[in-house]
Amino acid sequence: MRIALDATYSLGAEPSGVAVYCRSLIDELCALHPDVSFYLAYRPNRLTRAFRETHPAKNCTRVVLEGPATRLWSRRVDLFHGLNQRLPSARFARKVVTFHDLFVMTAEYSSPEFRAKFTDLAKRAAEQADHIIAVSGFTASETARLLGYPREKITTIYHGVRTPPRYTQVELSVLRKELSLDGPFVLHVGAIQTRKNCLRLIDAFERIPGGPLLVFAGGAGYGADETLARIDLSPAKSRIRWLGYVDADTRAKLYRTATALAFPSLAEGFGLPVLEAMAAGLPVLASNTSALPEVAGGAAVLVDPLDIDAMGEGLTRLLADEELRHEFAEKGMRRAEELTWRRAAQQTWQVYQDLIQEA
């Protein structure tokens, strides 16, 4: 059997949640099925970089996606899987596509130009797909609603997570010193952007007694200028840290040494930082909207992301109550144990099998 995967989005110096999904799924599929030939397809602008990367497994072959060269190998594969809500124009026996989110189509979270391009690609992918994988029930419903795709042909497969490494207190103390984290802190992981609701998080943070820190670990996204300007004007400015994008090791250490994760996003197709924090035993406060309640699975403090008072009260409770933090840390770790990348790969493989048998 031959399976082709669009591996384009698995590359990048600063991998996003989509990149984590692509890398993790590719690794697990290759490990689970060593007798299957996997074609890792890269769009031309990423192909050179792909050849600089280590091969995920011996049963992988790198190929170019789009253009005349694609026709040389596309006829040989049994199924093509677009890992990021996009499908090539080339013909394949069967096509599957993963949809992560559609919030670009529903709110002012990007430029008009990006919204138009995104919407066009999403519509075309839905038109071509024999089946869609959605990363949450919420995303599945949005895909059916916004793109008119039959709900019965959408399978929900959650992301997975790997337990982050454990670090010694000395290692964590070194990190704290390097980053000037000299006390309890609330952590936010993800790009600073309008959708992440960082402005309201800052408002809520300013109401928390006791002088904790607020740490933003993520690059600058759409609308970041407004948030950064707000930090400069905040009366709590001396207690707010923006680290920019942090690598996986630093992020894991932050999860291990923070007091709580705040993730009050306005819209998420999944919300991987919530699951990563839970795997590290970090209690989580998250929004009660979009995909976050189903991802949290009852293991997080959920608040209305538009209610600054509720957000502040929730964070104050977590910071002040060690027993409550322990309760949600335990719940979170149990939730994270349920969602693994191996499980996601097994469920994805079943989608492949069902489609190939139908052909």
C-alpha positions as semicolon CSV with decimal commas, in nm:
position;residue;x (nm);y (nm);z (nm)
1;M;0,000;0,000;0,000
2;R;0,111;0,355;-0,075
3;I;-0,011;0,662;0,114
4;A;0,083;1,019;0,028
5;L;0,084;1,295;0,290
6;D;0,119;1,669;0,237
7;A;0,418;1,722;0,466
8;T;0,471;2,087;0,367
9;Y;0,352;2,225;0,699
10;S;0,568;1,991;0,906
11;L;0,866;2,216;0,835
12;G;0,959;2,546;0,994
13;A;1,199;2,698;1,242
14;E;0,909;2,805;1,467
15;P;0,656;2,519;1,442
16;S;0,292;2,602;1,507
17;G;0,023;2,367;1,634
18;V;-0,040;2,257;1,276
19;A;0,329;2,171;1,236
20;V;0,320;1,968;1,558
21;Y;0,018;1,782;1,422
22;C;0,188;1,710;1,088
23;R;0,516;1,594;1,240
24;S;0,354;1,381;1,509
25;L;0,106;1,213;1,278
26;I;0,371;1,135;1,017
27;D;0,603;0,986;1,279
28;E;0,332;0,768;1,431
29;L;0,189;0,646;1,101
30;C;0,533;0,547;0,976
31;A;0,611;0,365;1,301
32;L;0,277;0,184;1,313
33;H;0,293;0,065;0,951
34;P;0,653;-0,013;0,851
35;D;0,529;-0,224;0,558
36;V;0,350;0,072;0,398
37;S;0,524;0,313;0,161
38;F;0,463;0,675;0,262
39;Y;0,520;0,953;0,013
40;L;0,596;1,278;0,195
41;A;0,488;1,547;-0,050
42;Y;0,622;1,903;-0,026
43;R;0,519;2,209;-0,220
44;P;0,808;2,338;-0,435
45;N;0,899;2,625;-0,200
46;R;0,963;2,379;0,083
47;L;1,121;2,087;-0,102
48;T;1,483;2,205;-0,063
49;R;1,435;2,252;0,310
50;A;1,278;1,906;0,333
51;F;1,594;1,742;0,201
52;R;1,790;1,909;0,482
53;E;1,568;1,739;0,740
54;T;1,627;1,390;0,877
55;H;1,402;1,124;0,726
56;P;1,119;1,033;0,968
57;A;1,153;0,663;0,875
58;K;1,297;0,424;0,618
59;N;0,956;0,368;0,460
60;C;0,929;0,734;0,351
61;T;1,004;0,889;0,013
62;R;1,016;1,264;-0,045
63;V;0,834;1,392;-0,354
64;V;0,735;1,729;-0,496
65;L;0,370;1,836;-0,475
66;E;0,203;2,019;-0,765
67;G;0,337;2,055;-1,119
68;P;0,415;1,795;-1,385
69;A;0,638;1,590;-1,151
70;T;0,339;1,505;-0,933
71;R;0,181;1,305;-1,214
72;L;0,480;1,069;-1,212
73;W;0,392;0,937;-0,866
74;S;0,028;1,032;-0,799
75;R;-0,108;0,735;-0,996
76;R;0,086;0,495;-0,777
77;V;-0,067;0,593;-0,444
78;D;-0,387;0,457;-0,293
79;L;-0,478;0,769;-0,098
80;F;-0,364;1,129;-0,049
81;H;-0,405;1,308;0,284
82;G;-0,388;1,688;0,297
83;L;-0,282;1,762;0,654
84;N;-0,378;2,131;0,659
85;Q;-0,719;2,194;0,496
86;R;-0,573;2,211;0,150
87;L;-0,566;1,966;-0,140
88;P;-0,360;1,961;-0,462
89;S;-0,515;1,983;-0,805
90;A;-0,359;1,650;-0,911
91;R;-0,581;1,343;-0,935
92;F;-0,561;1,071;-0,672
93;A;-0,761;0,754;-0,616
94;R;-0,891;0,888;-0,284
95;K;-0,845;1,221;-0,103
96;V;-0,870;1,299;0,267
97;V;-0,815;1,642;0,420
98;T;-0,777;1,757;0,781
99;F;-0,956;2,073;0,889
100;H;-0,812;2,246;1,195
101;D;-1,034;2,554;1,218
102;L;-1,238;2,797;1,014
103;F;-1,233;3,107;1,236
104;V;-1,064;3,306;0,959
105;M;-1,395;3,287;0,773
106;T;-1,611;3,398;1,067
107;A;-1,442;3,695;1,238
108;E;-1,191;3,978;1,204
109;Y;-0,888;3,769;1,295
110;S;-0,680;3,827;0,981
111;S;-0,636;4,060;0,687
112;P;-0,906;4,066;0,414
113;E;-0,652;3,930;0,164
114;F;-0,564;3,633;0,382
115;R;-0,931;3,567;0,454
116;A;-1,013;3,554;0,083
117;K;-0,726;3,316;0,006
118;F;-0,804;3,095;0,305
119;T;-1,173;3,073;0,218
120;D;-1,099;2,981;-0,144
121;L;-0,858;2,702;-0,043
122;A;-1,098;2,567;0,219
123;K;-1,390;2,556;-0,025
124;R;-1,182;2,385;-0,291
125;A;-1,052;2,129;-0,043
126;A;-1,405;2,045;0,069
127;E;-1,520;2,009;-0,292
128;Q;-1,241;1,761;-0,370
129;A;-1,234;1,558;-0,049
130;D;-1,378;1,209;-0,027
131;H;-1,364;1,243;0,351
132;I;-1,273;1,512;0,605
133;I;-1,096;1,470;0,937
134;A;-1,176;1,745;1,189
135;V;-0,961;1,799;1,497
136;S;-1,264;1,860;1,722
137;G;-1,640;1,822;1,720
138;F;-1,664;2,200;1,705
139;T;-1,451;2,214;1,390
140;A;-1,653;1,931;1,238
141;S;-1,975;2,126;1,294
142;E;-1,823;2,446;1,154
143;T;-1,699;2,260;0,847
144;A;-2,045;2,123;0,777
145;R;-2,209;2,460;0,844
146;L;-1,975;2,691;0,656
147;L;-1,873;2,467;0,367
148;G;-2,188;2,258;0,325
149;Y;-1,995;1,933;0,362
150;P;-2,200;1,626;0,467
151;R;-2,160;1,582;0,842
152;E;-2,169;1,203;0,809
153;K;-1,850;1,219;0,598
154;I;-1,654;1,405;0,869
155;T;-1,462;1,213;1,136
156;T;-1,347;1,389;1,453
157;I;-0,996;1,289;1,560
158;Y;-0,843;1,483;1,848
159;H;-0,481;1,592;1,860
160;G;-0,249;1,401;2,088
161;V;0,017;1,508;2,332
162;R;0,341;1,372;2,466
163;T;0,429;1,411;2,832
164;P;0,697;1,682;2,855
165;P;1,031;1,599;3,012
166;R;1,081;1,637;3,385
167;Y;1,345;1,885;3,490
168;T;1,545;1,926;3,808
169;Q;1,480;2,223;4,030
170;V;1,825;2,349;3,936
171;E;1,732;2,349;3,564
172;L;1,406;2,528;3,633
173;S;1,581;2,779;3,859
174;V;1,828;2,858;3,582
175;L;1,541;2,926;3,342
176;R;1,365;3,147;3,595
177;K;1,679;3,348;3,649
178;E;1,745;3,387;3,276
179;L;1,390;3,511;3,215
180;S;1,356;3,717;3,534
181;L;1,072;3,504;3,664
182;D;1,116;3,571;4,033
183;G;0,777;3,463;4,164
184;P;0,453;3,280;4,087
185;F;0,338;3,339;3,732
186;V;0,043;3,291;3,501
187;L;0,154;3,156;3,163
188;H;-0,002;3,216;2,824
189;V;0,128;3,006;2,533
190;G;0,054;3,108;2,177
191;A;0,102;3,404;1,948
192;I;-0,009;3,744;2,073
193;Q;-0,302;3,818;1,844
194;T;-0,659;3,942;1,852
195;R;-0,811;3,594;1,855
196;K;-0,619;3,494;2,165
197;N;-0,797;3,760;2,371
198;C;-0,476;3,892;2,525
199;L;-0,619;4,239;2,590
200;R;-0,888;4,105;2,822
201;L;-0,635;3,874;2,986
202;I;-0,423;4,176;3,075
203;D;-0,731;4,355;3,211
204;A;-0,813;4,053;3,426
205;F;-0,454;4,012;3,540
206;E;-0,442;4,369;3,669
207;R;-0,723;4,281;3,911
208;I;-0,540;3,986;4,070
209;P;-0,405;4,062;4,419
210;G;-0,065;3,951;4,544
211;G;0,164;4,063;4,267
212;P;0,209;3,751;4,047
213;L;0,368;3,770;3,702
214;L;0,203;3,728;3,363
215;V;0,419;3,561;3,098
216;F;0,338;3,557;2,726
217;A;0,528;3,286;2,537
218;G;0,459;3,330;2,167
219;G;0,539;3,541;1,864
220;A;0,354;3,844;1,731
221;G;0,042;3,770;1,527
222;Y;-0,248;3,963;1,380
223;G;-0,334;4,256;1,610
224;A;-0,024;4,219;1,828
225;D;0,061;4,591;1,815
226;E;-0,249;4,680;2,014
227;T;-0,168;4,424;2,283
228;L;0,197;4,531;2,311
229;A;0,090;4,895;2,339
230;R;-0,154;4,792;2,614
231;I;0,128;4,623;2,805
232;D;0,334;4,943;2,788
233;L;0,045;5,138;2,942
234;S;-0,044;4,879;3,206
235;P;-0,002;4,971;3,573
236;A;0,127;4,614;3,609
237;K;0,382;4,655;3,329
238;S;0,675;4,560;3,555
239;R;0,507;4,222;3,618
240;I;0,434;4,135;3,255
241;R;0,689;3,951;3,041
242;W;0,668;3,894;2,667
243;L;0,922;3,628;2,571
244;G;0,841;3,608;2,201
245;Y;0,846;3,267;2,037
246;V;1,008;3,003;2,260
247;D;1,145;2,666;2,151
248;A;0,997;2,334;2,263
249;D;1,244;2,283;2,548
250;T;1,184;2,628;2,694
251;R;0,810;2,588;2,656
252;A;0,819;2,254;2,838
253;K;1,016;2,411;3,124
254;L;0,766;2,695;3,146
255;Y;0,482;2,445;3,175
256;R;0,671;2,269;3,454
257;T;0,739;2,582;3,660
258;A;0,438;2,807;3,601
259;T;0,155;2,835;3,853
260;A;-0,131;2,820;3,601
261;L;-0,199;2,843;3,228
262;A;-0,441;3,112;3,110
263;F;-0,590;3,038;2,769
264;P;-0,897;3,263;2,730
265;S;-0,904;3,244;2,350
266;L;-1,206;3,371;2,160
267;A;-1,193;3,091;1,903
268;E;-1,001;2,764;1,878
269;G;-1,031;2,468;1,646
270;F;-0,854;2,264;1,913
271;G;-0,623;2,454;2,151
272;L;-0,308;2,241;2,183
273;P;-0,147;2,447;2,467
274;V;-0,434;2,343;2,694
275;L;-0,350;1,976;2,642
276;E;0,026;2,037;2,667
277;A;-0,018;2,216;3,000
278;M;-0,236;1,937;3,134
279;A;0,024;1,678;3,037
280;A;0,277;1,873;3,244
281;G;0,050;1,884;3,548
282;L;-0,021;2,255;3,513
283;P;-0,373;2,367;3,609
284;V;-0,558;2,545;3,328
285;L;-0,806;2,829;3,297
286;A;-0,962;2,837;2,951
287;S;-1,257;2,976;2,759
288;N;-1,594;2,806;2,767
289;T;-1,636;2,857;2,391
290;S;-1,549;2,691;2,057
291;A;-1,349;2,365;2,092
292;L;-1,197;2,433;2,433
293;P;-1,464;2,273;2,658
294;E;-1,446;1,941;2,470
295;V;-1,065;1,946;2,466
296;A;-1,053;2,023;2,839
297;G;-1,295;1,741;2,910
298;G;-1,395;1,878;3,249
299;A;-1,034;1,916;3,360
300;A;-1,000;2,296;3,342
301;V;-1,155;2,605;3,498
302;L;-1,377;2,741;3,219
303;V;-1,484;3,105;3,194
304;D;-1,664;3,334;2,953
305;P;-1,378;3,493;2,753
306;L;-1,573;3,821;2,730
307;D;-1,622;3,841;3,109
308;I;-1,311;4,008;3,253
309;D;-1,440;3,979;3,611
310;A;-1,496;3,604;3,576
311;M;-1,152;3,560;3,425
312;G;-0,988;3,755;3,707
313;E;-1,181;3,565;3,972
314;G;-1,088;3,231;3,817
315;L;-0,720;3,315;3,806
316;T;-0,730;3,455;4,161
317;R;-0,881;3,128;4,286
318;L;-0,619;2,916;4,111
319;L;-0,331;3,128;4,236
320;A;-0,455;3,140;4,595
321;D;-0,581;2,784;4,643
322;E;-0,312;2,517;4,631
323;E;-0,567;2,240;4,684
324;L;-0,769;2,360;4,384
325;R;-0,455;2,373;4,170
326;H;-0,370;2,018;4,273
327;E;-0,724;1,901;4,191
328;F;-0,714;2,044;3,839
329;A;-0,356;1,931;3,783
330;E;-0,461;1,573;3,859
331;K;-0,769;1,599;3,638
332;G;-0,561;1,747;3,360
333;M;-0,299;1,473;3,365
334;R;-0,572;1,208;3,345
335;R;-0,728;1,390;3,051
336;A;-0,392;1,416;2,873
337;E;-0,335;1,042;2,915
338;E;-0,650;0,980;2,711
339;L;-0,525;1,176;2,410
340;T;-0,205;1,049;2,249
341;W;-0,058;1,087;1,903
342;R;-0,053;0,708;1,872
343;R;-0,430;0,707;1,926
344;A;-0,474;0,985;1,668
345;A;-0,267;0,791;1,414
346;Q;-0,464;0,470;1,471
347;Q;-0,793;0,652;1,416
348;T;-0,655;0,823;1,106
349;W;-0,542;0,490;0,965
350;Q;-0,892;0,352;1,013
351;V;-1,027;0,638;0,798
352;Y;-0,777;0,542;0,528
353;Q;-0,875;0,176;0,544
354;D;-1,247;0,248;0,522
355;L;-1,203;0,475;0,219
356;I;-0,971;0,240;0,032
357;Q;-1,212;-0,049;0,087
358;E;-1,497;0,162;-0,051
359;A;-1,306;0,244;-0,371
